[in-house]
Amino acid sequence: MKLSPLAILFIAIVAEVIGTTALKQSAGFTRPIPLVVTALSYALAFYFLSLTLERIPTGVAYAIWSGVGIVLITALAWLVHGQKLDLPALIGIGLIIAGVAVLNLFSKSGAA
């Protein structure tokens, strides 16, 4: 089964989010299991990101990668770590979501 470039990019984003979440849990690389999860997740994330760059322009792929990653990491930090989100943070996240939506729905530069 051949995955679409956006599906591969989503795998890269999820791997990056797992790695970033584990990075917080690693306590400055002092806890070995979260450290290994971080390293493996980032390696997978960059591998899958590199696959998407064969079909999606670098700027578009990175915009989606970073935008969706920011939203997911922020949501996890709020849910798992109890980090607070004020109104400006929520507005900013809304703008990021809007930007990713515009790229995917209206741009001719998106995924092939």
GROMACS elastic network, one bead per residue, 0.5 to 0.9 nm:
[ bonds ]
;  ai    aj funct       b0    kb
    3     6     6  0.80828   500
    3     7     6  0.59734   500
    3     8     6  0.63979   500
    4     7     6  0.51457   500
    4     8     6  0.63580   500
    4     9     6  0.86093   500
    4    52     6  0.88014   500
    4   111     6  0.85055   500
    4   112     6  0.85479   500
    5     8     6  0.50926   500
    5     9     6  0.60848   500
    5    10     6  0.85770   500
    5    51     6  0.77931   500
    5    52     6  0.52679   500
    5    53     6  0.84122   500
    5    54     6  0.85015   500
    5    55     6  0.64456   500
    5    56     6  0.70196   500
    5   111     6  0.63896   500
    5   112     6  0.74399   500
    6    10     6  0.60571   500
    6    11     6  0.86452   500
    6    52     6  0.74082   500
    6    56     6  0.84192   500
    6    61     6  0.87012   500
    6   111     6  0.66959   500
    7    11     6  0.63787   500
    7    12     6  0.87379   500
    7    52     6  0.89603   500
    8    11     6  0.50986   500
    8    12     6  0.63698   500
    8    13     6  0.87339   500
    8    48     6  0.60743   500
    8    49     6  0.74044   500
    8    51     6  0.73260   500
    8    52     6  0.63176   500
    9    13     6  0.61882   500
    9    14     6  0.86748   500
    9    45     6  0.86450   500
    9    48     6  0.64900   500
    9    49     6  0.58566   500
    9    50     6  0.89732   500
    9    51     6  0.80956   500
    9    52     6  0.58874   500
    9    61     6  0.74952   500
    9    64     6  0.83782   500
    9    65     6  0.71337   500
   10    14     6  0.61550   500
   10    15     6  0.85457   500
   10    48     6  0.87779   500
   10    49     6  0.89133   500
   10    65     6  0.78714   500
   10    68     6  0.87399   500
   11    14     6  0.51760   500
   11    15     6  0.61585   500
   11    16     6  0.85882   500
   11    44     6  0.86638   500
   11    45     6  0.72951   500
   11    48     6  0.68398   500
   11    49     6  0.84477   500
   12    15     6  0.51595   500
   12    16     6  0.61760   500
   12    17     6  0.86547   500
   12    41     6  0.88490   500
   12    42     6  0.86327   500
   12    44     6  0.68025   500
   12    46     6  0.67311   500
   12    47     6  0.75598   500
   12    49     6  0.54865   500
   12    50     6  0.89835   500
   12    52     6  0.88570   500
   12    65     6  0.78518   500
   13    16     6  0.50482   500
   13    17     6  0.61349   500
   13    18     6  0.86088   500
   13    45     6  0.65089   500
   13    48     6  0.86892   500
   13    49     6  0.80795   500
   13    64     6  0.88391   500
   13    65     6  0.58471   500
   13    66     6  0.81192   500
   13    68     6  0.72771   500
   13    69     6  0.59185   500
   13    72     6  0.89510   500
   14    17     6  0.50334   500
   14    18     6  0.61610   500
   14    19     6  0.85477   500
   14    41     6  0.87674   500
   14    45     6  0.76427   500
   14    69     6  0.77070   500
   14    72     6  0.85448   500
   15    18     6  0.51147   500
   15    19     6  0.61471   500
   15    20     6  0.86383   500
   15    40     6  0.86691   500
   15    41     6  0.50324   500
   15    42     6  0.65593   500
   15    43     6  0.85328   500
   15    44     6  0.63195   500
   15    46     6  0.87369   500
   15    48     6  0.88546   500
   16    20     6  0.60757   500
   16    21     6  0.84951   500
   16    38     6  0.84702   500
   16    41     6  0.60741   500
   16    42     6  0.55811   500
   16    43     6  0.87302   500
   16    44     6  0.79470   500
   16    45     6  0.52409   500
   16    46     6  0.81135   500
   16    69     6  0.73989   500
   17    20     6  0.51002   500
   17    21     6  0.60584   500
   17    22     6  0.84803   500
   17    41     6  0.82864   500
   17    42     6  0.88185   500
   17    45     6  0.88296   500
   17    69     6  0.62545   500
   17    70     6  0.86070   500
   17    72     6  0.70034   500
   17    73     6  0.60784   500
   17    76     6  0.89193   500
   18    21     6  0.51474   500
   18    22     6  0.61042   500
   18    23     6  0.84759   500
   18    37     6  0.78962   500
   18    38     6  0.72976   500
   18    41     6  0.63793   500
   18    42     6  0.83846   500
   18    73     6  0.88044   500
   19    22     6  0.50769   500
   19    23     6  0.59792   500
   19    24     6  0.88437   500
   19    34     6  0.84688   500
   19    35     6  0.88012   500
   19    37     6  0.63473   500
   19    39     6  0.70136   500
   19    40     6  0.75908   500
   19    42     6  0.56698   500
   19    45     6  0.84437   500
   20    24     6  0.65865   500
   20    25     6  0.88066   500
   20    38     6  0.66925   500
   20    41     6  0.84476   500
   20    42     6  0.82070   500
   20    73     6  0.76619   500
   21    24     6  0.54604   500
   21    25     6  0.66255   500
   21    26     6  0.89019   500
   21    34     6  0.87878   500
   21    38     6  0.79521   500
   21    73     6  0.73910   500
   21    76     6  0.80123   500
   21    77     6  0.82027   500
   22    26     6  0.60709   500
   22    33     6  0.86954   500
   22    34     6  0.50127   500
   22    35     6  0.70107   500
   22    36     6  0.87237   500
   22    37     6  0.62872   500
   22    38     6  0.53960   500
   22    41     6  0.88156   500
   23    26     6  0.50616   500
   23    27     6  0.73292   500
   23    28     6  0.76572   500
   23    29     6  0.75656   500
   23    34     6  0.65241   500
   23    35     6  0.66343   500
   23    37     6  0.81846   500
   23    38     6  0.56105   500
   23    39     6  0.87846   500
   24    27     6  0.60463   500
   24    28     6  0.76183   500
   24    29     6  0.89667   500
   24    34     6  0.83238   500
   25    28     6  0.82871   500
   25    29     6  0.86197   500
   25    31     6  0.76960   500
   25    34     6  0.59490   500
   25    35     6  0.82305   500
   26    30     6  0.59510   500
   26    32     6  0.71016   500
   26    33     6  0.75723   500
   26    35     6  0.54318   500
   26    36     6  0.89707   500
   26    38     6  0.81382   500
   27    30     6  0.55856   500
   27    31     6  0.63597   500
   27    34     6  0.85563   500
   27    35     6  0.88232   500
   28    31     6  0.78257   500
   28    35     6  0.87545   500
   29    32     6  0.69786   500
   29    34     6  0.78324   500
   29    35     6  0.56552   500
   30    34     6  0.88252   500
   30    35     6  0.76816   500
   31    34     6  0.60153   500
   31    35     6  0.62289   500
   31    36     6  0.89466   500
   32    36     6  0.61863   500
   32    37     6  0.86511   500
   33    36     6  0.52196   500
   33    37     6  0.62406   500
   33    38     6  0.85704   500
   34    38     6  0.59888   500
   34    39     6  0.86078   500
   35    38     6  0.50690   500
   35    39     6  0.62621   500
   35    40     6  0.86777   500
   36    39     6  0.51532   500
   36    40     6  0.60930   500
   36    41     6  0.83390   500
   37    40     6  0.52869   500
   37    41     6  0.58401   500
   37    42     6  0.84220   500
   38    41     6  0.52008   500
   38    42     6  0.60646   500
   38    43     6  0.85184   500
   39    42     6  0.53207   500
   39    43     6  0.61638   500
   39    44     6  0.86950   500
   40    43     6  0.50766   500
   40    44     6  0.61974   500
   40    45     6  0.84934   500
   41    44     6  0.51391   500
   41    45     6  0.59800   500
   41    46     6  0.86414   500
   42    46     6  0.61179   500
   42    47     6  0.84328   500
   43    46     6  0.53911   500
   43    47     6  0.61480   500
   43    48     6  0.87104   500
   44    47     6  0.50296   500
   44    48     6  0.61313   500
   44    49     6  0.83876   500
   45    48     6  0.53641   500
   45    49     6  0.60063   500
   45    50     6  0.85490   500
   46    50     6  0.59805   500
   46    51     6  0.86275   500
   47    50     6  0.51695   500
   47    51     6  0.65453   500
   48    51     6  0.50487   500
   48    52     6  0.65070   500
   48    53     6  0.89154   500
   49    52     6  0.51834   500
   49    53     6  0.65117   500
   49    61     6  0.79428   500
   49    62     6  0.86051   500
   49    65     6  0.83307   500
   50    53     6  0.52232   500
   50    54     6  0.71818   500
   51    54     6  0.56990   500
   51    55     6  0.78161   500
   52    55     6  0.56227   500
   52    56     6  0.57996   500
   52    57     6  0.84881   500
   52    58     6  0.85975   500
   52    61     6  0.72574   500
   52   111     6  0.86664   500
   53    56     6  0.50738   500
   53    57     6  0.61193   500
   53    58     6  0.58374   500
   53    61     6  0.69820   500
   54    57     6  0.78633   500
   54    58     6  0.88788   500
   55   110     6  0.88899   500
   55   111     6  0.63569   500
   55   112     6  0.59770   500
   56    59     6  0.84362   500
   56    60     6  0.67479   500
   56    61     6  0.58987   500
   56   109     6  0.77425   500
   56   110     6  0.61318   500
   56   112     6  0.65920   500
   57    60     6  0.54231   500
   57    61     6  0.60741   500
   57    62     6  0.85137   500
   57   109     6  0.69340   500
   57   110     6  0.71002   500
   57   111     6  0.77045   500
   58    61     6  0.51609   500
   58    62     6  0.59689   500
   58    63     6  0.84310   500
   59    62     6  0.51775   500
   59    63     6  0.60048   500
   59    64     6  0.86141   500
   60    63     6  0.50649   500
   60    64     6  0.62271   500
   60    65     6  0.84451   500
   60   103     6  0.73200   500
   60   104     6  0.89977   500
   60   109     6  0.70690   500
   60   110     6  0.63456   500
   60   111     6  0.83738   500
   61    64     6  0.52621   500
   61    65     6  0.59416   500
   61    66     6  0.85200   500
   61   110     6  0.79485   500
   61   111     6  0.82919   500
   62    66     6  0.58598   500
   62    67     6  0.81529   500
   63    66     6  0.53535   500
   63    67     6  0.58125   500
   63    68     6  0.83184   500
   63    99     6  0.85885   500
   63   100     6  0.72038   500
   63   103     6  0.85260   500
   64    67     6  0.51284   500
   64    68     6  0.58174   500
   64    69     6  0.79728   500
   64    99     6  0.86409   500
   64   100     6  0.57455   500
   64   101     6  0.89984   500
   64   103     6  0.79513   500
   64   104     6  0.85499   500
   65    68     6  0.56421   500
   65    69     6  0.57990   500
   65    70     6  0.84392   500
   66    70     6  0.58999   500
   66    71     6  0.85730   500
   67    70     6  0.52245   500
   67    71     6  0.63754   500
   67    72     6  0.87150   500
   67    93     6  0.85613   500
   67    96     6  0.57473   500
   67    97     6  0.69594   500
   67    99     6  0.80080   500
   67   100     6  0.65447   500
   68    71     6  0.51617   500
   68    72     6  0.61242   500
   68    73     6  0.85027   500
   68    96     6  0.79067   500
   68    97     6  0.73266   500
   68   100     6  0.74774   500
   69    72     6  0.51633   500
   69    73     6  0.59287   500
   69    74     6  0.83364   500
   70    73     6  0.52296   500
   70    74     6  0.59509   500
   70    75     6  0.84739   500
   70    93     6  0.79539   500
   70    96     6  0.83478   500
   71    74     6  0.51856   500
   71    75     6  0.61220   500
   71    76     6  0.86444   500
   71    93     6  0.62850   500
   71    94     6  0.88286   500
   71    96     6  0.76970   500
   71    97     6  0.75981   500
   72    75     6  0.50693   500
   72    76     6  0.61362   500
   72    77     6  0.85227   500
   73    76     6  0.50970   500
   73    77     6  0.60140   500
   73    78     6  0.85083   500
   74    77     6  0.50620   500
   74    78     6  0.61409   500
   74    79     6  0.85955   500
   74    83     6  0.83708   500
   74    85     6  0.85664   500
   74    93     6  0.85626   500
   75    78     6  0.51101   500
   75    79     6  0.61040   500
   75    80     6  0.83654   500
   76    80     6  0.55007   500
   76    81     6  0.73297   500
   76    82     6  0.87561   500
   76    83     6  0.89213   500
   77    80     6  0.54101   500
   77    82     6  0.63368   500
   77    83     6  0.55996   500
   77    84     6  0.85102   500
   78    81     6  0.58090   500
   78    84     6  0.62322   500
   78    85     6  0.73066   500
   79    82     6  0.57312   500
   79    83     6  0.76232   500
   80    83     6  0.81031   500
   85    88     6  0.80670   500
   85    89     6  0.57160   500
   85    90     6  0.64892   500
   86    89     6  0.53306   500
   86    90     6  0.63635   500
   86    91     6  0.87713   500
   87    90     6  0.50750   500
   87    91     6  0.61147   500
   87    92     6  0.85297   500
   88    91     6  0.50313   500
   88    92     6  0.60530   500
   88    93     6  0.85690   500
   89    92     6  0.50700   500
   89    93     6  0.61721   500
   89    94     6  0.85444   500
   90    93     6  0.50860   500
   90    94     6  0.61130   500
   90    95     6  0.86508   500
   91    95     6  0.62526   500
   91    96     6  0.87041   500
   92    95     6  0.50486   500
   92    96     6  0.62857   500
   92    97     6  0.87014   500
   93    97     6  0.62222   500
   93    98     6  0.85484   500
   94    97     6  0.51080   500
   94    98     6  0.61398   500
   94    99     6  0.86096   500
   95    99     6  0.60857   500
   95   100     6  0.86554   500
   96    99     6  0.50441   500
   96   100     6  0.62853   500
   96   101     6  0.85533   500
   97   100     6  0.52155   500
   97   101     6  0.61148   500
   97   102     6  0.86265   500
   98   101     6  0.50124   500
   98   102     6  0.61167   500
   98   103     6  0.86417   500
   99   102     6  0.51099   500
   99   103     6  0.62674   500
   99   104     6  0.86917   500
  100   103     6  0.51176   500
  100   104     6  0.62384   500
  100   105     6  0.85243   500
  101   104     6  0.51577   500
  101   105     6  0.58065   500
  101   106     6  0.79903   500
  102   105     6  0.52425   500
  102   106     6  0.53796   500
  102   107     6  0.66981   500
  103   106     6  0.58668   500
  103   108     6  0.82272   500
  103   109     6  0.77855   500
  103   110     6  0.65879   500
  104   107     6  0.62271   500
  104   108     6  0.85658   500
  104   109     6  0.87361   500
  104   110     6  0.61324   500
  104   111     6  0.79452   500
  105   108     6  0.87202   500
  105   110     6  0.85781   500
  106   109     6  0.88835   500
  106   110     6  0.85928   500
  107   110     6  0.59423   500
  108   111     6  0.83727   500
  109   112     6  0.84426   500
